[in-house]
Amino acid sequence: MHDIRLIRAAPEAFDAGLARRGLPAAAPEVLRLDTERRAAIHAAEEARAAQNAASRAVGAAKAAGDEVEFARLRALVTAKKAEIARLEDEARRLDAQLEELLLTLPNLPLPDVPDGPDETANVEVRRWGTPQDFGFAAKEHFDIPAAAAGMDFETAAKLSGARFVLLSGAMARLQRALAQFMLEVHTGENGLTETWTPVLVRPEMMRGTGQLPKFGEDSYQTTNGWWLVPTAEVTLTNIVAGHIVEEDYLPRRYVAHTQCFRSEAGSAGRDTRGMLRQHQFEKVEMVSITTPEAAAEEHARMTACAEGILERLGLPYRSVVLCTGDMGFGASKTHDIEVWLPGQNSYREISSVSVCGDFQARRMNGRYRPASGGKPEFVHTLNGSGLAVGRTLIAVVENGQTEDGGVVLPQVLSPFLGGRTRITPEGDLV
């Protein structure tokens, strides 16, 4: 959420930031509601002062035997009491409208984010690895015999509907191995704290990280009001919700492996085959909570953590800076990491690493007390996939495919697979 004081101080700059995202000006409506809200509060304060003065004068009029003045003052107290109630109700109504509006406005892009309407304006900043020349027509993951033997979309559809998969045998074990490998690297070498979190959360947790109120249709809600998390970003970021921590507590660097749930409401007709876009999937999610001064360096560090996983797996990738029109709602800057998928002959997103500034912290009221003293300040939050497990499985399978339909697996996964290094065309892990 945005700082109303900054909008008051520089409304043109605020609207210029929205314009970079392709959105209309919002400052005039924000300031109208804010002005009317403040006016109602001020009027209520004046009415309360008048009520208090009249209340004090009532006793004097009674003691003086001035029944006319006594009656007038009592009537004034009653009238001011009703006026105060009306003005306070009006202030609450305007405050709710203002908060509702602010909650629907996205984060503003940082100055160095490239301008553009969509993904065509994203800027590549790094490329690693060279796509393999197989010497045969590369297949997509669901057409590779070794993988297809352990991917059952028909049974999953019977159980749950479209965009689900049932993994078995080598595919199920490969998915588990990938998640374990990622966690070992992030905790053992990247300094992240492994965390196990719920996947059912209260609405205010979704609101704190920006999924609500605007994007409720993209997630699932239970009949008793809980929400299924679209990513562990929701739970990990909200660890500091409502708290004031000491500066030396920061940075906090978390990693969690969870099931994630998304309705994919805005992706009808996209990636309908295979595992690329599903309603239920696994991610290893990274979240950092830090000070404003450290956020840019932390963004680079988190991006390197995600890239490092792909490099260890030997998977070619490229990293891009998202343009203003392609960034997520809560981000002020995002690095997308796209892994090479030979079956599609293209790079596809496997991680988004975003810096959110104090945008989420204001929504969830997460603050820190500076070591130098002074009033508490809002923390800065960052999040990123490290990585999306199912998409990593797809990339491993497609990049390791052999002409006979088997799959050669990355050597770094061998310790997590009982020493096994490949999958036969029949689907056996050997």
N, C-alpha and C positions, 0 to 999 in steps of 0.2 A: 504494500500500500504506500501511497505517496505522502510526503510531509506537507501538510496544508500550508505551513509557513513559507515553504519554498514556492508554492504556487502563488501565494499572495505577493511574495517579493518579486517574482519573475514570471508572470503568466505567459508572456510571449515566448520565453524560452521553453516553458513546459509544453505549450502547444506545438512549438517547433520540433520537440522530441517526438510527440505523437505523430506529427506530419511525416517524419522520417519513417515511421512504421506504416504509413499510408492511412492514418486515421484522422478524422475531423477534430477540430479544436474542441476542447472540453473545459478549458479554464473559465470561460464566461459563466457556464452553468455551475461549476464548482464554486466560484466566487459569489454568485448570486445566492446560492444556498447558504454558504458560509456567512455572508453579510446579514441575511435575514435571521439566521440562527443566533448570531452574536447580538443582533438588535433585540431579539426576543429575550435573550438572557439579560441584557442590560436593562430592558424595560421591567423585567421581573425583579431585578435587584432594586431599581428605583421604587417600584411598588411596595417591596418589602420594607424599604427604609421609611416610606410614608406610612405604612401600616404600623411599624414599630413606634414612630413618632406619635401617631394618633393613639396607640395603646397607652403610651406613657401619659398623654394628656387627658385620657378618660378619667383617671383617678383624681386629677386636679379639678376637673369640672364637677365631679361628684362631690368632692370636699367643699367646693365653693357654692354648692347648691344650684348650679346653673344647669337646670334640667334640659334646656334647649340645646346647649352646647354638648352636654353629656349624650343626648340622643343623636346629635349630628356626628359626634366622634365615633360612637358605637356603630352607626350605619357606615361610616367611612372605613372602619376596621373590617367590617363584614364585606364591603365592596372590594377592598384591596385584597382580602384573602381570596375571593373568587377570581380577581384579576390575576393574581400571582399563579393560581392553579391553571388558568387558561394559558398564560404566557409560558409556563413551564411545560405544559403539554405541547404547545407549539414548538418550543425549543427542542423537545425530544423528537417530535415528528421530523423537523428539519435536520436534526443530527442524524437520524436514521436514514433519511434520504441522501444526505451527504456521504455517509459511510457506504451505503449501497452503491452510489456512483463511483466512489474512489476504489471500491473493491473490484469493479469491472474494468478499470483502466490498467493497461499493461505497464510493465517496467519500461523506463526510457533507455534507449541504447547509449552506450558509451561513445565518446567522440570518435574513437578509432574503428568503430564498427562500419563496414562498407555499406553504402546505401544501395537499395535495390528492391524490386517488387517481390521476388521469389527466388528459388534455389538457383536460377540461372545466373544470379549476381553474386553467388558465394565465391570466396577467393581462396584458392588452394595455397597453403603455406608450407606443406611438407609432403614428401612422398617417400615411401620406404619399400624396398623389395621390388622384384621384377616378376610380373605374371608369367607363369610357366607356359612353355610351348609344349603341349602334350603330344603333338603329332597325330592326334585324332580329335574328333568332335567332342568337346567337353559336354557333360550332361549336368542338368540341375540335380540337386540332392535327392529329390524324390524319384528320379529315374535311374539312379546309380544302384545296381543290384545289391551291393553290400549294405547300403543304407535302407533301401526299400524293404529289405527283409525284416527290419526292426521298426518300421514306421507304418502304423496302421491308422489310416485316416477314416476308413469306413466304419470300423468299430467305434472310434472316437465320435463319429457323427451319430451313430446309434445311441451312444451314451449321453452325448451332450449337444450335438448339433454341429454346424459348420465352424471352421476355424479352431478345431481342437485336434490333438494327435495323441495316440497311444504308442509310447515307446517301449520296446522290449529288447532283451538280450544285449547285444553289443551297443545298440544305440542308447539304451537306458544307462548302461555303465559308462559310456563315453560322456554323456551329459553330466553324470555325477562326477566323473574324473575332472572334467573341465572346471566345474564349480570349485572342487577341492584345490585344484592347481591355482586358480585365481586367488582364492583365499590365502593359500600358503605364501604366494608371492607378496600380496598386499600386506599381510600381517608380519611376515618374516623379514621382508626387505624394504617395503615402502612405508613402514611405520604406522599403519592403520590399526585401529582397535576393532577386533571382530566383535560383532554385536548381533544378537538374535532378537528380533522384534515381532510384535503381533502383525498380522495382515488385516485385522479388523480394527478400524479406528473411529473415533468420534467425529462428527461433522466439523467441529472447530479445528481439528488437526488438518483436515483437507483444506479448510479455509486458510489456515496459516501458511501453507505452501503454495496456494494459488489455484488449486483444482476447483474450489468452490468460491463463489456461486456460479461463475460463468461457464464452467466446463463439466457440470454435473452429468450431462448425457454421455460423457466419455468414460464414466466409471460405473461401478455397480454398487447399489445400496441394498442392505438387507431390510427385512420387514420391521425390524426393531430400531432402525435408524443408523446402524453402523454402516461404514463404507469399506469395501475391499480396496486395499491400496493398489494404485497403478504402478507404484515403485516404492522401494524402501526409503526414498527421499523424504516421503511424508513422515515416517516415524523417526528417522534419524535426525532430521532437521528440527523436529519439534521436541527433541530431548531438552532443549534450553527454553522452550516456550514458557513464558510467565516467570522466568528466573532472571536474577541479576548475578552474574558470575564475576569473579575477580579476573583481571587481565592476565595474570600468570596462569590461569586455567586454560587459556587459549594458546595455540589453536587446538581444537578437538578434531581428530580425524577418525572417522568411523567407516567401517565396511560391513555390509550385511548381505547374505545370500537368502533371497526370499522368492516365494511364488508371487507373481504380479498379475493383475487383472485389469483388462481394458475392453471396453465395448467396441472399440474401433468404429465409432459412430460416423466418423468423417471419412472412412476409407472404403466405402462400399465399392466392390468391383476391383479393388487393388490387391494384388498378390494373393489371389484366392486359392492358388495351389501351393501345397507344401507348408513348411513351418515358418515362413518368413514373417507373417503377420497373424498372430493368434490372440484369442481372448484370454488364455491362461498361459503364462510363460515364466521363465526363471531369469533373474538378474542378480549379478553381484554388483551392488550399488555402493558408491563412495560418496561421503558427505564431509565437508570441512566447515567448521565454524570458527571464524577468526576475526581479527580487527580490520578496520578499513584500510590501514596502511599496508597490511600483509596480503590483501585479497588478490592483487594482480600476480604476485609471485606464486601464490597458492594455486591460482588457475593454471599457470604453466606447469607446476609440479603435478597436479592431478592429471592433466593431459598427458604428461610423460608417463605416468603410472599406467594409464589405459593403453597407450601406444606400446609400452614395454611388454604387455601381455601378448599382443599380436606379434611382436618381434620374436619373442621366445618360441611362439608357435610356428614361426616361419611363414606368416600370412602377409602377403603384400597389402599395403593400405595407403591411403592418402588422408591428410588432415586439412580441413577447410575452416575458414572463419565464416560463420553464417552472416548474411546480409540482414539489414533491418527488417525486410519483409518476410524472412524465413525463420526468425528467432521465436522461441517459445515465449509464452505470456509473462513468465516471471524472470526471464533472463535479461541482463544488460549487455552480455556478450557471451557467445557460444562457440566452442570448437567442436565441430563434428568430425568424427573419425569414421572413415568409410573403408570397409574391407573389400578386397577383390573377390568376386564370385565368378569363376570361369564359366559356370553354366549359364549365367546371364550376360557374360562378357561385359561386366560393368562393376563399378564400385557401389556398395550399398552401406548405409549407415549401420554402425555397430555400437557406437557410443556418442553421446552428446555430453560435453563437459561445459557447464555454465557457471558463470559468476552472477549472483543475484543482488549484490550490494546489500543495502538494508531493507530491500523491498519485502522479503519474507519476514524479516525480524520485526518490522513494524506491525505486520498482520498478526504475528504470534507473540509480540511483546517480549522478545528475547534481547537482553542487554548485558553489558559488562561494565565494571567499575574501573576506569583508567588507573594505572599504577601511580600516575602523577597526581592523582586527586581530581576533584571536580565531579560534576553530575554524571550519572550512568549514561552510556551511549549505546546505541543499537549495534549488535554484532553484524558482521557480514557473513553471508552463507554462500556455499558453493556445492554443486552436486554433479555427479557424472557416473555413467555406467563403466564398470571395470571388470567384466563386460556383460553384455546381453548373452546369456549362456546358450540359448537356442540358436541364435544367429552365429555364434562362434562355432557351434556344432556344424551348422550348414557350411561355414567357410572351411573348416577342417576337412569335412567329407569331400567337398567339391575340389579343393586344392590338392587333396591327396589321392584322388581317383586314378585308377589304372585302367588300361585298355580292356582288360578282361572283366571289369566290373567290380574289382576289389578297391580297397582304400588303404593307403600307407599313412600311418598316424605319426604326428610329431613325436620325436624322441623324448621331449620333456614330459610327456604324459605317461610314459612307460611305468614309472614308479606308482602311479595311481591306477594302473590297469594290470597289476600283477606281473609286470615285465612284458606284457604283450605289446606288439608294435603295429599290427595291421588287422584289417577285417577282410575275410575272404568274400568272394562273390556270393557265397551262400549265406553270408551274414554272421559267420563265426569269428570270434575274437581270438587271434592266435599270435 
